[in-house]
Each structure stands twice: as C-alpha cells, then as structure tokens.
Amino acid sequence: MLEAIFFSLWFFAPAGFANLAAFASGKIGFLKKYNFPADFYIKIKGKRLLGSHKTIRGFISAILFGIIICLFEKGGYNLFFTIRELIPLDYYTINPIILGGLLGFGALAGDSIKSLFKRLRSIPPGESWFPFDQIDYIIGGVVFSLFYIQLSLGMYVVLFIIWFLMHPLISFIGYLFRLRHNPI
C-alpha cells in the first residue's frame, strides 16, 4: 500500500504543483502580459463563463510547472534505483513535456469547469464549494492524462483519495506563501 501511495504522490505531483502555480502566476514577470481571461469575456445569462480569476497566464504557468515537475521526476527516476523500484511506470519512455503538459492543463481545465458550474449556481469566487473545490483538479488531471497514460482502476482510486486528502495541506501552504487569500 505504501508503494501505491508513493506512486500516487509521484505521478500526480505535476498536476498538484500546476494547480498551485496558477495562483502564483501573477508574480512571474514574463507571464504578466498574458493576463487575459480564459473565457474571452463570453457570457451566459449575463454572467461571464469563468470570470477574471481564470486567465491564459494561469494556464501557461500550470502547463510550464507541470512540465518542469515531470522533468525533475524523469531525472530522479533515471538517477535513483530506489525510485525505479517504487514506480510501476517506465519513465525512461515517458515524454515529460507531454505528460507534464497534460497533467498541468488538465488540473486547470478541471478547475475552470468547476468554476463555470459555480458561476451558474451563483456561488461567489473564493467561496468554498465542498467537495468540488477539492476534486476539480484531480478529475481534470486524470482525464487529460488518460490521453497519454492509463493506470489501473485501483491506482486511480488511491490517487484520488491521496490528492483529495492533500488538498487542505496544499491550500494551507499556498496561504502561508501568500498565494491564496484563505487557508482552505
């Protein structure tokens, strides 16, 4: 079971960091010019699809961070025998640009789709919507990564549980680094 937990943390780390990177994207200088709404100002029933908090800049930073984390993972896999023993995927053959990009994009796509439903339900931005705020990036990352890698159903269940439980911790860390306005 510990191997499944480690693998879940390892495999999905690019999506987890990508989700956090979107919050930090405003502090990355060269990305400031991409502060354009991801919904392109499109409205439904007089309301913006996603609002001003979902930007092209956020998507770019999420994809970049997903790729960077996946590159580190591939390097660690190549360097350390212990990691190769714990990871059931062959990272020698995995393209970190594809996997990291899909996990990063998927995490933000899941968050954006959840935001659309939040807006349609008139839930204000930043207000908690349990459990959807905790699972949106997981579902998005899993769905988009399926285009490249398919895991067993058991691995997806472990991944879902682990990252659902990690969400409050990651949110709190983002709050401590002033990347989030509230701790949860």
Residue frames as a rotation matrix with the C-alpha (Angstrom) as fourth column:
MET 1
0.562 0.827 0.000 0.00
0.827 -0.562 0.000 0.00
0.000 0.000 -1.000 0.00
LEU 2
0.354 -0.509 -0.785 2.88
0.204 -0.777 0.596 2.38
-0.913 -0.371 -0.171 0.71
GLU 3
-0.699 -0.611 0.371 4.15
0.460 0.013 0.888 1.87
-0.548 0.791 0.272 -2.83
ALA 4
-0.094 0.765 0.637 0.71
0.960 -0.101 0.263 2.84
0.265 0.636 -0.725 -4.21
ILE 5
0.753 0.326 -0.572 0.67
0.533 -0.812 0.238 5.97
-0.387 -0.484 -0.785 -2.05
PHE 6
-0.129 -0.891 -0.435 4.19
0.167 -0.452 0.876 6.94
-0.978 0.040 0.207 -3.14
PHE 7
-0.685 -0.105 0.721 3.32
0.705 0.151 0.693 6.34
-0.182 0.983 -0.029 -6.78
SER 8
0.363 0.903 0.232 0.16
0.922 -0.384 0.054 8.44
0.138 0.194 -0.971 -6.49
LEU 9
0.619 -0.219 -0.754 2.13
0.240 -0.862 0.447 11.32
-0.748 -0.457 -0.481 -4.99
TRP 10
-0.445 -0.895 0.030 4.84
0.214 -0.074 0.974 10.94
-0.869 0.440 0.225 -7.64
PHE 11
-0.520 0.250 0.817 2.65
0.850 0.247 0.465 10.51
-0.086 0.936 -0.340 -10.70
PHE 12
0.393 0.856 0.337 0.21
0.863 -0.470 0.186 13.32
0.317 0.218 -0.923 -9.89
ALA 13
-0.003 -0.480 -0.877 2.70
0.725 -0.605 0.329 15.85
-0.688 -0.636 0.350 -8.47
PRO 14
-0.882 -0.330 0.335 2.86
0.470 -0.609 0.638 17.76
-0.006 0.721 0.693 -11.78
ALA 15
-0.119 0.917 0.381 -0.91
0.513 -0.271 0.814 18.40
0.850 0.292 -0.438 -11.58
GLY 16
0.501 0.294 -0.814 -0.75
0.865 -0.161 0.475 19.31
0.009 -0.942 -0.336 -7.89
PHE 17
-0.360 -0.723 -0.590 2.04
0.633 -0.653 0.414 21.82
-0.685 -0.225 0.693 -8.43
ALA 18
-0.786 0.135 0.604 0.38
0.500 -0.436 0.748 23.11
0.364 0.890 0.275 -11.59
ASN 19
0.287 0.956 -0.060 -2.79
0.757 -0.188 0.625 23.85
0.586 -0.225 -0.778 -9.64
LEU 20
0.448 -0.220 -0.867 -0.75
0.712 -0.499 0.494 25.87
-0.541 -0.839 -0.067 -7.13
ALA 21
-0.608 -0.784 0.130 1.32
0.682 -0.430 0.592 27.53
-0.408 0.448 0.796 -9.88
ALA 22
-0.149 0.628 0.764 -1.77
0.779 -0.402 0.482 29.14
0.609 0.667 -0.429 -11.38
PHE 23
0.804 0.425 -0.416 -2.16
0.595 -0.574 0.563 31.16
0.000 -0.700 -0.714 -8.18
ALA 24
0.216 -0.837 -0.503 1.49
0.464 -0.365 0.807 32.22
-0.859 -0.408 0.310 -8.30
SER 25
0.032 -0.254 0.967 1.44
0.998 0.057 -0.018 33.16
-0.051 0.966 0.255 -11.98
GLY 26
0.878 0.354 0.322 0.78
0.377 -0.926 -0.010 36.84
0.295 0.130 -0.947 -11.22
LYS 27
0.750 -0.647 -0.135 4.20
-0.206 -0.423 0.882 37.04
-0.628 -0.634 -0.451 -9.59
ILE 28
0.004 -0.733 0.680 6.06
0.703 0.486 0.519 35.68
-0.711 0.477 0.517 -12.64
GLY 29
-0.220 -0.167 -0.961 7.20
-0.130 -0.971 0.198 38.71
-0.967 0.169 0.192 -14.61
PHE 30
-0.919 -0.238 -0.314 7.30
-0.317 -0.027 0.948 37.41
-0.235 0.971 -0.050 -18.17
LEU 31
-0.691 0.716 0.104 3.77
0.714 0.652 0.257 35.98
0.116 0.251 -0.961 -17.82
LYS 32
-0.488 0.524 -0.698 2.12
0.307 -0.646 -0.699 39.27
-0.817 -0.555 0.155 -16.81
LYS 33
-0.716 0.193 -0.671 1.36
-0.627 -0.601 0.496 40.13
-0.308 0.776 0.551 -20.42
TYR 34
-0.766 0.448 -0.461 -0.83
0.005 0.721 0.693 37.00
0.643 0.528 -0.555 -20.66
ASN 35
-0.862 0.475 -0.178 -3.26
0.188 -0.026 -0.982 38.25
-0.471 -0.880 -0.067 -18.02
PHE 36
-0.634 0.679 -0.370 -6.20
-0.712 -0.326 0.622 37.75
0.302 0.658 0.690 -20.36
PRO 37
-0.067 0.679 0.731 -9.39
-0.800 0.401 -0.446 36.00
-0.596 -0.615 0.517 -19.24
ALA 38
-0.902 -0.297 0.313 -9.56
-0.122 0.872 0.475 32.35
-0.414 0.390 -0.823 -20.30
ASP 39
-0.141 0.927 0.347 -13.28
0.649 0.351 -0.675 32.77
-0.747 0.130 -0.652 -21.03
PHE 40
-0.803 -0.284 0.524 -12.53
0.592 -0.484 0.645 35.56
0.071 0.828 0.556 -23.56
TYR 41
-0.880 0.461 -0.118 -15.32
-0.361 -0.808 -0.467 37.62
-0.310 -0.368 0.877 -21.90
ILE 42
-0.617 0.696 -0.367 -18.01
-0.064 0.421 0.905 35.18
0.784 0.582 -0.215 -23.11
LYS 43
-0.734 0.439 0.518 -21.21
-0.652 -0.242 -0.719 35.35
-0.190 -0.865 0.464 -21.10
ILE 44
-0.636 0.679 -0.366 -24.12
0.399 0.695 0.597 33.01
0.660 0.234 -0.714 -20.37
LYS 45
0.351 0.885 -0.307 -27.30
0.818 -0.130 0.561 34.56
0.457 -0.447 -0.769 -18.98
GLY 46
0.778 -0.037 0.627 -25.43
-0.102 -0.992 0.067 37.83
0.620 -0.117 -0.776 -18.47
LYS 47
0.769 -0.552 0.321 -22.65
-0.355 0.048 0.934 36.21
-0.531 -0.832 -0.159 -16.39
ARG 48
0.084 -0.844 -0.529 -19.09
-0.980 0.027 -0.199 35.63
0.182 0.535 -0.825 -17.51
LEU 49
0.577 0.110 -0.809 -18.30
-0.228 0.973 -0.031 31.96
0.784 0.202 0.587 -18.05
LEU 50
0.245 -0.613 -0.751 -15.29
0.768 0.595 -0.236 31.88
0.592 -0.519 0.616 -15.75
GLY 51
0.961 0.095 -0.260 -14.66
0.238 -0.764 0.601 35.41
-0.142 -0.639 -0.756 -14.53
SER 52
0.718 -0.688 0.105 -11.42
-0.523 -0.633 -0.571 37.31
0.459 0.355 -0.814 -14.23
HIS 53
0.394 -0.584 0.710 -9.67
-0.747 0.246 0.617 34.80
-0.535 -0.774 -0.340 -11.95
LYS 54
0.391 -0.244 0.888 -9.18
0.432 0.900 0.057 32.23
-0.813 0.361 0.457 -14.72
THR 55
0.560 -0.282 -0.779 -6.55
-0.604 -0.783 -0.151 33.55
-0.567 0.555 -0.608 -17.11
ILE 56
0.874 -0.387 -0.295 -4.42
-0.090 0.469 -0.879 32.46
0.478 0.794 0.375 -20.03
ARG 57
0.001 -0.901 0.433 -1.46
-0.775 -0.274 -0.569 33.30
0.631 -0.335 -0.699 -17.76
GLY 58
0.119 0.126 0.985 -2.70
-0.878 0.476 0.045 30.73
-0.464 -0.870 0.167 -15.24
PHE 59
0.947 0.259 0.191 -2.97
-0.132 0.853 -0.504 28.04
-0.293 0.452 0.842 -17.89
ILE 60
0.585 -0.798 -0.145 0.51
-0.277 -0.028 -0.960 28.82
0.762 0.602 -0.238 -19.23
SER 61
-0.181 -0.686 0.705 2.08
-0.934 -0.104 -0.341 28.68
0.307 -0.721 -0.622 -15.77
ALA 62
0.437 0.405 0.803 0.22
-0.666 0.746 -0.014 25.45
-0.605 -0.529 0.596 -14.93
ILE 63
0.992 -0.093 -0.089 1.45
-0.005 0.667 -0.745 23.77
0.128 0.740 0.661 -18.09
LEU 64
0.281 -0.953 0.116 5.02
-0.471 -0.242 -0.848 25.01
0.836 0.184 -0.516 -17.54
PHE 65
-0.146 -0.314 0.938 5.09
-0.987 0.106 -0.118 23.87
-0.062 -0.944 -0.325 -13.90
GLY 66
0.764 0.459 0.452 3.59
-0.423 0.887 -0.186 20.52
-0.487 -0.049 0.872 -14.85
ILE 67
0.836 -0.506 -0.212 6.35
-0.007 0.376 -0.926 20.01
0.548 0.776 0.311 -17.40
ILE 68
0.016 -0.880 0.475 9.10
-0.721 -0.339 -0.604 21.18
0.692 -0.333 -0.640 -15.01
ILE 69
0.123 0.081 0.989 7.97
-0.898 0.433 0.076 18.84
-0.422 -0.898 0.126 -12.24
CYS 70
0.943 0.254 0.216 7.70
-0.136 0.884 -0.448 15.96
-0.304 0.393 0.868 -14.71
LEU 71
0.554 -0.823 -0.126 11.24
-0.262 -0.028 -0.965 16.71
0.790 0.568 -0.231 -15.95
PHE 72
-0.175 -0.578 0.797 12.51
-0.958 -0.086 -0.272 16.53
0.226 -0.811 -0.539 -12.34
GLU 73
0.502 0.445 0.741 10.66
-0.626 0.779 -0.044 13.26
-0.597 -0.442 0.670 -11.88
LYS 74
0.968 -0.177 -0.179 12.21
-0.035 0.609 -0.792 11.78
0.249 0.773 0.584 -15.00
GLY 75
0.143 -0.969 0.200 15.65
-0.558 -0.246 -0.793 12.89
0.818 0.002 -0.576 -13.79
GLY 76
-0.092 -0.114 0.989 15.07
-0.977 0.204 -0.068 11.33
-0.194 -0.972 -0.130 -10.37
TYR 77
0.833 0.449 0.322 13.84
-0.354 0.881 -0.314 8.15
-0.425 0.147 0.893 -11.99
ASN 78
0.772 -0.586 -0.248 16.96
-0.098 0.277 -0.956 7.98
0.629 0.762 0.156 -14.16
LEU 79
-0.058 -0.892 0.449 19.33
-0.654 -0.306 -0.692 8.67
0.754 -0.333 -0.566 -11.25
PHE 80
-0.469 -0.091 0.878 17.91
-0.873 0.201 -0.445 6.63
-0.136 -0.975 -0.174 -8.38
PHE 81
-0.808 0.079 -0.584 17.40
-0.124 0.946 0.300 2.89
0.576 0.315 -0.755 -8.42
THR 82
-0.847 0.494 -0.195 15.04
0.358 0.259 -0.897 3.08
-0.392 -0.830 -0.396 -5.41
ILE 83
-0.314 0.752 -0.580 12.64
-0.605 -0.629 -0.489 5.32
-0.732 0.197 0.652 -7.31
ARG 84
-0.452 0.106 -0.885 12.71
-0.815 0.355 0.459 2.96
0.363 0.929 -0.074 -10.28
GLU 85
-0.924 0.090 -0.372 11.78
0.203 0.939 -0.277 0.11
0.324 -0.332 -0.886 -7.92
LEU 86
-0.672 0.670 -0.315 8.81
0.293 -0.150 -0.944 2.05
-0.680 -0.727 -0.096 -6.47
ILE 87
-0.195 0.573 -0.796 7.38
-0.706 -0.645 -0.292 3.47
-0.681 0.506 0.530 -9.69
PRO 88
-0.020 0.239 0.971 5.46
0.293 0.930 -0.223 0.96
-0.956 0.280 -0.088 -11.85
LEU 89
0.959 0.283 -0.006 5.79
0.087 -0.318 -0.944 3.14
-0.269 0.905 -0.329 -14.97
ASP 90
0.131 -0.932 0.338 8.86
0.951 0.214 0.222 3.22
-0.280 0.292 0.915 -17.16
TYR 91
0.714 0.142 -0.686 9.85
0.143 -0.988 -0.056 6.89
-0.686 -0.058 -0.726 -17.01
TYR 92
-0.482 -0.872 0.083 12.65
0.204 -0.019 0.979 6.19
-0.852 0.489 0.187 -19.50
THR 93
-0.690 0.249 0.679 9.99
0.723 0.193 0.663 6.10
0.034 0.949 -0.313 -22.21
ILE 94
0.371 0.874 -0.315 7.71
0.878 -0.440 -0.186 8.82
-0.301 -0.208 -0.931 -20.86
ASN 95
-0.352 -0.381 0.855 7.87
0.641 -0.763 -0.076 12.21
0.682 0.521 0.513 -22.55
PRO 96
-0.471 0.137 -0.871 7.77
0.817 -0.305 -0.489 14.72
-0.333 -0.942 0.032 -19.65
ILE 97
-0.958 0.170 -0.233 6.63
-0.236 -0.925 0.297 17.52
-0.165 0.340 0.926 -21.93
ILE 98
-0.479 0.826 -0.295 3.55
-0.180 0.237 0.955 15.56
0.859 0.511 0.035 -22.97
LEU 99
-0.105 0.463 -0.880 2.71
0.790 0.577 0.209 14.07
0.604 -0.673 -0.426 -19.56
GLY 100
-0.635 -0.200 -0.746 3.54
0.686 -0.591 -0.425 17.21
-0.356 -0.782 0.512 -17.58
GLY 101
-0.956 0.289 -0.058 1.67
-0.278 -0.819 0.502 19.40
0.097 0.496 0.863 -20.05
LEU 102
-0.314 0.885 -0.344 -1.44
0.050 0.378 0.925 17.19
0.948 0.273 -0.163 -19.97
LEU 103
-0.140 0.237 -0.961 -1.46
0.951 0.304 -0.064 16.98
0.277 -0.923 -0.268 -16.16
GLY 104
-0.814 -0.225 -0.535 -0.92
0.410 -0.875 -0.256 20.75
-0.411 -0.428 0.805 -15.82
PHE 105
-0.833 0.551 -0.043 -3.53
-0.395 -0.538 0.744 21.66
0.387 0.637 0.666 -18.40
GLY 106
-0.265 0.763 -0.590 -5.95
0.346 0.646 0.680 19.08
0.900 -0.024 -0.435 -17.04
ALA 107
-0.488 0.044 -0.872 -5.67
0.869 -0.063 -0.490 20.39
-0.077 -0.997 -0.007 -13.49
LEU 108
-0.870 0.128 -0.476 -6.60
-0.076 -0.989 -0.128 23.90
-0.488 -0.075 0.870 -14.66
ALA 109
-0.706 0.660 -0.257 -9.27
-0.319 0.028 0.947 22.66
0.632 0.751 0.190 -17.05
GLY 110
-0.295 0.587 -0.754 -10.95
0.735 0.643 0.213 20.77
0.610 -0.492 -0.621 -14.21
ASP 111
-0.586 0.017 -0.810 -10.78
0.654 -0.580 -0.485 23.85
-0.478 -0.814 0.329 -12.01
SER 112
-0.931 0.214 -0.295 -12.21
-0.332 -0.834 0.442 26.02
-0.151 0.509 0.847 -14.78
ILE 113
-0.522 0.785 -0.334 -15.11
0.066 0.428 0.902 23.67
0.850 0.449 -0.275 -15.49
LYS 114
-0.267 0.389 -0.882 -15.92
0.954 0.239 -0.183 23.64
0.139 -0.890 -0.435 -11.76
SER 115
-0.798 -0.085 -0.597 -15.79
0.257 -0.943 -0.210 27.44
-0.545 -0.322 0.774 -11.79
LEU 116
-0.830 0.553 -0.072 -18.30
-0.272 -0.290 0.917 27.51
0.486 0.781 0.392 -14.63
PHE 117
-0.162 0.801 -0.576 -20.74
0.546 0.559 0.624 25.45
0.822 -0.214 -0.528 -12.57
LYS 118
-0.464 -0.063 -0.883 -20.06
0.846 -0.328 -0.421 27.62
-0.263 -0.943 0.205 -9.52
ARG 119
-0.961 0.082 -0.265 -20.97
-0.145 -0.963 0.229 30.72
-0.236 0.258 0.937 -11.52
LEU 120
-0.577 0.791 -0.202 -24.12
-0.125 0.159 0.979 29.10
0.807 0.590 0.007 -12.88
ARG 121
0.052 0.553 -0.831 -25.13
0.821 0.450 0.351 28.32
0.569 -0.701 -0.431 -9.29
SER 122
0.517 0.109 0.849 -24.29
-0.077 -0.982 0.173 31.93
0.852 -0.155 -0.500 -8.25
ILE 123
0.757 -0.416 -0.504 -21.59
0.632 0.268 0.727 30.85
-0.167 -0.869 0.466 -5.79
PRO 124
0.918 -0.379 -0.121 -19.16
-0.391 -0.915 -0.102 33.78
-0.072 0.141 -0.987 -5.37
PRO 125
0.424 -0.854 -0.302 -15.49
0.000 0.334 -0.943 33.35
0.905 0.400 0.141 -6.38
GLY 126
-0.533 -0.751 0.390 -13.39
-0.453 -0.135 -0.881 32.25
0.714 -0.646 -0.268 -3.43
GLU 127
0.093 0.626 0.774 -16.33
-0.987 0.159 -0.010 30.77
-0.129 -0.763 0.633 -1.56
SER 128
-0.805 -0.466 0.368 -15.86
-0.466 0.880 0.094 27.10
-0.367 -0.096 -0.925 -0.70
TRP 129
0.296 0.849 -0.439 -17.89
-0.951 0.307 -0.048 24.53
0.094 0.431 0.897 -2.63
PHE 130
-0.603 -0.542 0.586 -17.20
-0.673 0.740 -0.007 21.20
-0.430 -0.399 -0.810 -0.97
PRO 131
0.408 -0.856 0.318 -16.23
0.248 0.439 0.864 18.67
-0.879 -0.274 0.391 -2.30
PHE 132
0.847 0.035 0.530 -15.89
0.529 0.023 -0.848 20.11
-0.041 0.999 0.001 -5.79
ASP 133
0.778 -0.620 0.098 -13.12
-0.607 -0.783 -0.136 22.55
0.161 0.046 -0.986 -4.85
GLN 134
0.168 -0.728 0.665 -11.10
-0.675 0.407 0.615 19.57
-0.718 -0.552 -0.423 -3.65
ILE 135
0.073 -0.088 0.993 -11.64
0.314 0.947 0.061 17.25
-0.947 0.308 0.096 -6.63
ASP 136
0.858 0.385 -0.340 -11.81
-0.155 -0.436 -0.887 19.51
-0.489 0.814 -0.314 -9.70
TYR 137
0.251 -0.850 -0.464 -8.10
-0.964 -0.264 -0.037 19.46
-0.091 0.457 -0.885 -10.49
ILE 138
-0.459 -0.378 0.804 -7.88
-0.396 0.897 0.195 15.72
-0.795 -0.229 -0.561 -9.77
ILE 139
0.384 0.695 0.608 -10.62
0.328 0.513 -0.793 14.87
-0.863 0.504 -0.031 -12.24
GLY 140
0.889 -0.048 -0.455 -9.19
-0.396 -0.577 -0.714 17.23
-0.228 0.815 -0.533 -14.86
GLY 141
-0.053 -0.997 -0.054 -5.63
-0.955 0.034 0.295 15.92
-0.292 0.068 -0.954 -14.47
VAL 142
-0.361 -0.014 0.932 -6.76
-0.075 0.997 -0.014 12.30
-0.929 -0.075 -0.361 -14.63
VAL 143
0.652 0.713 0.259 -8.99
0.215 0.154 -0.964 12.84
-0.727 0.684 -0.053 -17.67
PHE 144
0.796 -0.355 -0.490 -6.33
-0.603 -0.535 -0.591 14.65
-0.052 0.766 -0.640 -19.71
SER 145
-0.241 -0.938 0.250 -3.50
-0.875 0.321 0.363 12.29
-0.421 -0.131 -0.898 -18.70
LEU 146
0.210 0.419 0.884 -5.62
-0.023 0.906 -0.424 9.38
-0.977 0.069 0.200 -19.96
PHE 147
0.919 0.107 -0.380 -4.80
-0.358 -0.179 -0.916 10.55
-0.167 0.978 -0.126 -23.49
TYR 148
0.217 -0.944 -0.250 -1.19
-0.834 -0.047 -0.549 9.53
0.507 0.328 -0.797 -22.82
ILE 149
-0.839 -0.509 -0.190 -1.07
-0.297 0.722 -0.625 7.01
0.455 -0.468 -0.757 -19.94
GLN 150
0.343 0.939 -0.026 -3.69
-0.549 0.223 0.806 4.69
0.762 -0.262 0.592 -18.49
LEU 151
-0.734 -0.505 0.454 -3.32
-0.649 0.324 -0.688 3.39
0.201 -0.800 -0.565 -14.94
SER 152
-0.690 0.518 -0.505 -5.25
0.501 0.846 0.183 0.61
0.522 -0.127 -0.844 -13.25
LEU 153
0.265 0.887 0.379 -8.57
0.107 -0.418 0.902 1.46
0.958 -0.198 -0.205 -11.62
GLY 154
0.626 -0.084 -0.776 -7.04
0.766 0.253 0.591 0.70
0.146 -0.964 0.222 -8.22
MET 155
-0.484 -0.868 -0.112 -4.26
0.874 -0.485 -0.023 3.24
-0.035 -0.109 0.993 -8.82
TYR 156
-0.494 0.377 0.783 -6.80
0.155 -0.848 0.506 5.89
0.855 0.372 0.361 -9.77
VAL 157
0.629 0.741 -0.234 -8.76
0.333 0.015 0.943 5.21
0.702 -0.671 -0.238 -6.58
VAL 158
0.262 -0.624 -0.736 -5.62
0.946 0.017 0.323 5.57
-0.189 -0.781 0.595 -4.43
LEU 159
-0.703 -0.542 0.461 -4.57
0.657 -0.743 0.128 8.69
0.273 0.393 0.878 -6.38
PHE 160
-0.045 0.794 0.607 -8.00
0.161 -0.594 0.789 10.26
0.986 0.133 -0.101 -5.91
ILE 161
0.768 0.355 -0.533 -8.06
0.534 0.104 0.839 9.59
0.353 -0.929 -0.110 -2.16
ILE 162
-0.038 -0.888 -0.458 -4.48
0.977 -0.129 0.169 10.77
-0.209 -0.441 0.873 -1.55
TRP 163
-0.790 -0.331 0.515 -4.82
0.496 -0.840 0.221 14.02
0.360 0.430 0.828 -3.50
PHE 164
0.264 0.915 0.306 -8.28
0.248 -0.371 0.895 14.72
0.932 -0.161 -0.325 -2.07
LEU 165
0.735 -0.022 -0.677 -6.76
0.677 0.080 0.732 14.47
0.038 -0.997 0.074 1.42
MET 166
-0.298 -0.946 -0.129 -3.72
0.934 -0.317 0.164 16.56
-0.196 -0.072 0.978 0.40
HIS 167
0.029 0.356 0.934 -5.80
0.670 -0.700 0.246 19.47
0.742 0.619 -0.259 -0.90
PRO 168
0.941 0.337 -0.023 -6.19
0.247 -0.638 0.729 21.21
0.232 -0.692 -0.684 2.51
LEU 169
0.402 -0.871 -0.281 -2.44
0.593 0.013 0.805 20.92
-0.698 -0.491 0.522 3.16
ILE 170
-0.388 -0.535 0.750 -1.53
0.921 -0.246 0.301 22.31
0.024 0.808 0.589 -0.26
SER 171
0.391 0.618 0.682 -4.06
0.535 -0.756 0.378 25.13
0.749 0.217 -0.626 0.15
PHE 172
0.923 -0.071 -0.377 -2.60
0.322 -0.390 0.862 26.00
-0.208 -0.918 -0.337 3.56
ILE 173
-0.060 -0.997 0.050 0.94
0.788 -0.016 0.616 26.09
-0.613 0.076 0.786 2.13
GLY 174
-0.249 0.061 0.966 -0.32
0.823 -0.512 0.245 28.40
0.510 0.857 0.078 -0.62
TYR 175
0.799 0.579 0.162 -1.87
0.365 -0.681 0.635 30.61
0.478 -0.448 -0.756 2.05
LEU 176
0.613 -0.639 -0.465 1.41
0.519 -0.118 0.847 30.73
-0.596 -0.760 0.259 4.02
PHE 177
-0.479 -0.823 0.305 3.25
0.755 -0.210 0.621 31.84
-0.447 0.528 0.722 0.88
ARG 178
-0.271 0.497 -0.825 0.53
-0.112 -0.867 -0.486 34.44
-0.956 -0.039 0.290 0.23
LEU 179
-0.994 -0.023 -0.106 -0.57
-0.109 0.174 0.979 32.72
-0.004 0.985 -0.175 -2.95
ARG 180
-0.316 0.936 -0.154 -4.11
0.667 0.335 0.666 32.21
0.675 0.108 -0.730 -1.61
HIS 181
-0.336 0.283 0.899 -6.44
-0.424 -0.897 0.124 34.59
0.841 -0.340 0.421 0.22
ASN 182
0.483 0.505 0.715 -7.78
-0.871 0.193 0.452 31.98
0.090 -0.841 0.533 2.65
PRO 183
-0.382 -0.805 0.454 -6.15
-0.862 0.487 0.139 28.92
-0.334 -0.338 -0.880 4.24
ILE 184
-0.475 0.245 0.845 -8.57
0.135 0.969 -0.205 26.30
-0.870 0.017 -0.493 2.87
